[in-house]
Amino acid sequence: MSSTRAAIRYAKAILDLANSKSVASEVSQDMILIAKTIKENQELAAFIENPTLKNEIKYNALLEVFASANAVSKGLFQLLLENKRFELLESITVEFNKLFDEANGLQVAKVTTAVEMTPEMEAKVMAKVKEFSDKKITIENTVDPSIIGGFILRIGDQQYNASVANRLQVLKRELSN
């Protein structure tokens, strides 16, 4: 899944429409659900991507799968039907949520740790996060044992690497010079 300019344009249009109807938070919840469902269900992802299926079939299936979705979210399905762009659905949902979070002063901090985060480690990470951003932050934790210990923090385009693997790499470079 790659973010395309078209997906960003669709996401902006849906966000503008949702804001004008004062249902942006409901649509955001729909977009989170749609993105999660497509990501976790390979059959649905393959169904949406399948170029041999008629777009009307995809449209009707999405309306059934996401029957509880807001009218604006269902309007996105209609728009994708008219423009024959169902393959963009997952990208649009991801871009929508980025734009929604940005508009509401929210930011996601991606934290990679060697083990699951403890409350003490989360407090340390949040202290470091305060140095990088004054926005409301939500932490998204990924476990990667290859970093040995510590953590790697990514907020937007900034990265802070406090991993043991990184420190060992720096020490190795210093010793080899």
Short mmCIF file of the C-alpha atoms (twelve columns), coordinates in Angstrom:
data_MODEL
# 
_entry.id   MODEL 
# 
loop_
_atom_site.group_PDB 
_atom_site.id 
_atom_site.type_symbol 
_atom_site.label_atom_id 
_atom_site.label_alt_id 
_atom_site.label_comp_id 
_atom_site.label_asym_id 
_atom_site.label_seq_id 
_atom_site.Cartn_x 
_atom_site.Cartn_y 
_atom_site.Cartn_z 
_atom_site.pdbx_PDB_model_num 
ATOM 1   C CA . MET A 1   0.000   0.000   0.000   1 
ATOM 2   C CA . SER A 2   1.509   3.288   -1.014  1 
ATOM 3   C CA . SER A 3   0.123   6.712   -0.395  1 
ATOM 4   C CA . THR A 4   -0.637  8.389   -3.658  1 
ATOM 5   C CA . ARG A 5   -1.534  11.953  -4.383  1 
ATOM 6   C CA . ALA A 6   -4.978  10.742  -5.396  1 
ATOM 7   C CA . ALA A 7   -5.483  9.055   -2.003  1 
ATOM 8   C CA . ILE A 8   -4.455  12.273  -0.250  1 
ATOM 9   C CA . ARG A 9   -6.891  14.305  -2.373  1 
ATOM 10  C CA . TYR A 10  -9.748  11.901  -1.627  1 
ATOM 11  C CA . ALA A 11  -8.871  11.977  2.085   1 
ATOM 12  C CA . LYS A 12  -8.852  15.799  2.141   1 
ATOM 13  C CA . ALA A 13  -12.196 15.916  0.350   1 
ATOM 14  C CA . ILE A 14  -13.799 13.428  2.750   1 
ATOM 15  C CA . LEU A 15  -12.365 15.292  5.767   1 
ATOM 16  C CA . ASP A 16  -13.720 18.606  4.455   1 
ATOM 17  C CA . LEU A 17  -17.141 17.050  3.906   1 
ATOM 18  C CA . ALA A 18  -17.115 15.399  7.347   1 
ATOM 19  C CA . ASN A 19  -16.104 18.686  8.997   1 
ATOM 20  C CA . SER A 20  -18.848 20.590  7.175   1 
ATOM 21  C CA . LYS A 21  -21.421 18.079  8.451   1 
ATOM 22  C CA . SER A 22  -19.834 18.002  11.959  1 
ATOM 23  C CA . VAL A 23  -19.257 14.232  11.836  1 
ATOM 24  C CA . ALA A 24  -15.456 14.178  11.468  1 
ATOM 25  C CA . SER A 25  -14.832 12.118  14.604  1 
ATOM 26  C CA . GLU A 26  -17.432 9.504   13.576  1 
ATOM 27  C CA . VAL A 27  -15.945 9.293   10.085  1 
ATOM 28  C CA . SER A 28  -12.483 9.002   11.643  1 
ATOM 29  C CA . GLN A 29  -13.656 5.989   13.650  1 
ATOM 30  C CA . ASP A 30  -15.065 4.478   10.433  1 
ATOM 31  C CA . MET A 31  -11.766 5.070   8.631   1 
ATOM 32  C CA . ILE A 32  -9.823  3.428   11.465  1 
ATOM 33  C CA . LEU A 33  -12.157 0.426   11.318  1 
ATOM 34  C CA . ILE A 34  -11.959 0.170   7.517   1 
ATOM 35  C CA . ALA A 35  -8.151  0.397   7.508   1 
ATOM 36  C CA . LYS A 36  -7.842  -2.175  10.289  1 
ATOM 37  C CA . THR A 37  -10.295 -4.548  8.625   1 
ATOM 38  C CA . ILE A 38  -8.549  -4.380  5.256   1 
ATOM 39  C CA . LYS A 39  -5.116  -4.783  6.857   1 
ATOM 40  C CA . GLU A 40  -6.138  -7.776  8.973   1 
ATOM 41  C CA . ASN A 41  -8.300  -9.515  6.358   1 
ATOM 42  C CA . GLN A 42  -6.246  -10.579 3.346   1 
ATOM 43  C CA . GLU A 43  -9.347  -11.909 1.566   1 
ATOM 44  C CA . LEU A 44  -11.027 -8.506  1.734   1 
ATOM 45  C CA . ALA A 45  -7.835  -6.770  0.579   1 
ATOM 46  C CA . ALA A 46  -7.528  -9.165  -2.376  1 
ATOM 47  C CA . PHE A 47  -11.238 -8.702  -3.155  1 
ATOM 48  C CA . ILE A 48  -10.869 -4.905  -3.285  1 
ATOM 49  C CA . GLU A 49  -7.690  -5.093  -5.373  1 
ATOM 50  C CA . ASN A 50  -9.095  -7.658  -7.848  1 
ATOM 51  C CA . PRO A 51  -9.366  -5.911  -11.240 1 
ATOM 52  C CA . THR A 52  -11.600 -8.647  -12.721 1 
ATOM 53  C CA . LEU A 53  -14.485 -7.998  -10.317 1 
ATOM 54  C CA . LYS A 54  -17.070 -5.403  -11.246 1 
ATOM 55  C CA . ASN A 55  -16.961 -2.251  -9.182  1 
ATOM 56  C CA . GLU A 56  -20.678 -2.561  -8.356  1 
ATOM 57  C CA . ILE A 57  -19.941 -5.903  -6.641  1 
ATOM 58  C CA . LYS A 58  -17.157 -4.290  -4.589  1 
ATOM 59  C CA . TYR A 59  -19.422 -1.361  -3.716  1 
ATOM 60  C CA . ASN A 60  -22.291 -3.587  -2.539  1 
ATOM 61  C CA . ALA A 61  -19.905 -5.799  -0.549  1 
ATOM 62  C CA . LEU A 62  -18.357 -2.790  1.208   1 
ATOM 63  C CA . LEU A 63  -21.800 -1.431  2.052   1 
ATOM 64  C CA . GLU A 64  -22.659 -4.764  3.672   1 
ATOM 65  C CA . VAL A 65  -19.354 -5.199  5.495   1 
ATOM 66  C CA . PHE A 66  -19.443 -1.627  6.818   1 
ATOM 67  C CA . ALA A 67  -23.225 -1.298  7.203   1 
ATOM 68  C CA . SER A 68  -22.887 0.676   10.451  1 
ATOM 69  C CA . ALA A 69  -20.616 3.294   8.834   1 
ATOM 70  C CA . ASN A 70  -21.534 6.968   8.702   1 
ATOM 71  C CA . ALA A 71  -23.234 8.285   5.543   1 
ATOM 72  C CA . VAL A 72  -20.102 10.287  4.671   1 
ATOM 73  C CA . SER A 73  -18.000 7.111   4.838   1 
ATOM 74  C CA . LYS A 74  -20.512 5.318   2.630   1 
ATOM 75  C CA . GLY A 75  -20.337 8.314   0.302   1 
ATOM 76  C CA . LEU A 76  -16.645 7.544   -0.138  1 
ATOM 77  C CA . PHE A 77  -17.599 4.077   -1.404  1 
ATOM 78  C CA . GLN A 78  -19.990 5.712   -3.893  1 
ATOM 79  C CA . LEU A 79  -17.267 8.097   -5.037  1 
ATOM 80  C CA . LEU A 80  -14.813 5.242   -5.519  1 
ATOM 81  C CA . LEU A 81  -17.477 3.371   -7.504  1 
ATOM 82  C CA . GLU A 82  -18.055 6.339   -9.809  1 
ATOM 83  C CA . ASN A 83  -14.328 6.852   -10.371 1 
ATOM 84  C CA . LYS A 84  -13.393 3.147   -10.449 1 
ATOM 85  C CA . ARG A 85  -10.705 3.651   -7.755  1 
ATOM 86  C CA . PHE A 86  -11.460 1.019   -5.093  1 
ATOM 87  C CA . GLU A 87  -7.773  0.056   -4.961  1 
ATOM 88  C CA . LEU A 88  -7.144  3.373   -3.175  1 
ATOM 89  C CA . LEU A 89  -9.498  2.649   -0.270  1 
ATOM 90  C CA . GLU A 90  -6.869  1.548   2.267   1 
ATOM 91  C CA . SER A 91  -4.537  4.421   1.365   1 
ATOM 92  C CA . ILE A 92  -7.394  6.904   1.645   1 
ATOM 93  C CA . THR A 93  -8.312  5.674   5.134   1 
ATOM 94  C CA . VAL A 94  -4.714  5.966   6.325   1 
ATOM 95  C CA . GLU A 95  -4.306  9.453   4.842   1 
ATOM 96  C CA . PHE A 96  -7.666  10.560  6.273   1 
ATOM 97  C CA . ASN A 97  -6.600  9.603   9.775   1 
ATOM 98  C CA . LYS A 98  -3.254  11.388  9.394   1 
ATOM 99  C CA . LEU A 99  -5.068  14.546  8.301   1 
ATOM 100 C CA . PHE A 100 -7.689  14.197  11.046  1 
ATOM 101 C CA . ASP A 101 -5.044  13.754  13.743  1 
ATOM 102 C CA . GLU A 102 -3.050  16.689  12.400  1 
ATOM 103 C CA . ALA A 103 -6.137  18.926  12.375  1 
ATOM 104 C CA . ASN A 104 -6.902  17.973  15.987  1 
ATOM 105 C CA . GLY A 105 -3.368  18.438  17.321  1 
ATOM 106 C CA . LEU A 106 -2.716  14.714  17.743  1 
ATOM 107 C CA . GLN A 107 0.517   12.996  16.821  1 
ATOM 108 C CA . VAL A 108 1.631   9.378   16.876  1 
ATOM 109 C CA . ALA A 109 4.980   8.500   18.391  1 
ATOM 110 C CA . LYS A 110 6.281   5.196   17.066  1 
ATOM 111 C CA . VAL A 111 8.424   3.505   19.689  1 
ATOM 112 C CA . THR A 112 10.470  0.412   18.943  1 
ATOM 113 C CA . THR A 113 11.628  -1.565  21.974  1 
ATOM 114 C CA . ALA A 114 13.359  -4.907  22.494  1 
ATOM 115 C CA . VAL A 115 10.579  -6.068  24.856  1 
ATOM 116 C CA . GLU A 116 7.027   -4.906  25.636  1 
ATOM 117 C CA . MET A 117 7.030   -1.462  27.239  1 
ATOM 118 C CA . THR A 118 6.676   -1.258  31.003  1 
ATOM 119 C CA . PRO A 119 4.966   1.728   32.668  1 
ATOM 120 C CA . GLU A 120 8.413   3.003   33.765  1 
ATOM 121 C CA . MET A 121 9.757   2.810   30.216  1 
ATOM 122 C CA . GLU A 122 6.617   4.495   28.884  1 
ATOM 123 C CA . ALA A 123 7.181   7.359   31.342  1 
ATOM 124 C CA . LYS A 124 10.800  7.718   30.111  1 
ATOM 125 C CA . VAL A 125 9.645   7.727   26.505  1 
ATOM 126 C CA . MET A 126 6.927   10.301  27.219  1 
ATOM 127 C CA . ALA A 127 9.549   12.536  28.870  1 
ATOM 128 C CA . LYS A 128 11.640  12.321  25.689  1 
ATOM 129 C CA . VAL A 129 8.554   12.916  23.545  1 
ATOM 130 C CA . LYS A 130 7.914   16.221  25.354  1 
ATOM 131 C CA . GLU A 131 11.290  17.441  24.029  1 
ATOM 132 C CA . PHE A 132 10.226  16.809  20.426  1 
ATOM 133 C CA . SER A 133 6.581   17.851  20.370  1 
ATOM 134 C CA . ASP A 134 4.064   19.910  22.284  1 
ATOM 135 C CA . LYS A 135 1.098   18.131  20.685  1 
ATOM 136 C CA . LYS A 136 -1.038  15.447  22.282  1 
ATOM 137 C CA . ILE A 137 0.855   12.201  21.693  1 
ATOM 138 C CA . THR A 138 -0.281  8.614   21.413  1 
ATOM 139 C CA . ILE A 139 2.356   5.901   21.603  1 
ATOM 140 C CA . GLU A 140 2.431   3.052   19.121  1 
ATOM 141 C CA . ASN A 141 4.795   0.316   20.359  1 
ATOM 142 C CA . THR A 142 6.624   -2.175  18.137  1 
ATOM 143 C CA . VAL A 143 8.765   -4.946  19.595  1 
ATOM 144 C CA . ASP A 144 12.065  -5.688  17.807  1 
ATOM 145 C CA . PRO A 145 14.496  -7.875  19.796  1 
ATOM 146 C CA . SER A 146 17.355  -6.960  17.429  1 
ATOM 147 C CA . ILE A 147 17.790  -3.554  19.110  1 
ATOM 148 C CA . ILE A 148 18.902  -5.475  22.252  1 
ATOM 149 C CA . GLY A 149 17.662  -2.840  24.718  1 
ATOM 150 C CA . GLY A 150 16.603  0.783   25.035  1 
ATOM 151 C CA . PHE A 151 14.235  2.282   22.475  1 
ATOM 152 C CA . ILE A 152 13.963  4.028   19.127  1 
ATOM 153 C CA . LEU A 153 11.487  6.914   19.037  1 
ATOM 154 C CA . ARG A 154 10.029  8.302   15.799  1 
ATOM 155 C CA . ILE A 155 7.767   11.355  15.769  1 
ATOM 156 C CA . GLY A 156 6.947   12.626  12.324  1 
ATOM 157 C CA . ASP A 157 10.261  12.963  10.514  1 
ATOM 158 C CA . GLN A 158 12.376  13.065  13.702  1 
ATOM 159 C CA . GLN A 159 14.078  10.050  15.229  1 
ATOM 160 C CA . TYR A 160 15.800  9.530   18.563  1 
ATOM 161 C CA . ASN A 161 17.791  6.293   18.810  1 
ATOM 162 C CA . ALA A 162 18.548  5.226   22.387  1 
ATOM 163 C CA . SER A 163 18.960  1.545   21.564  1 
ATOM 164 C CA . VAL A 164 21.800  -0.634  22.822  1 
ATOM 165 C CA . ALA A 165 22.395  -1.866  19.260  1 
ATOM 166 C CA . ASN A 166 22.933  1.742   18.121  1 
ATOM 167 C CA . ARG A 167 25.339  2.467   20.984  1 
ATOM 168 C CA . LEU A 168 27.321  -0.691  20.159  1 
ATOM 169 C CA . GLN A 169 27.456  0.368   16.496  1 
ATOM 170 C CA . VAL A 170 28.749  3.830   17.478  1 
ATOM 171 C CA . LEU A 171 31.364  2.283   19.772  1 
ATOM 172 C CA . LYS A 172 32.448  -0.120  17.020  1 
ATOM 173 C CA . ARG A 173 32.917  2.805   14.600  1 
ATOM 174 C CA . GLU A 174 34.922  4.759   17.184  1 
ATOM 175 C CA . LEU A 175 37.183  1.811   17.928  1 
ATOM 176 C CA . SER A 176 37.792  1.024   14.261  1 
ATOM 177 C CA . ASN A 177 38.992  4.609   13.546  1 
# 
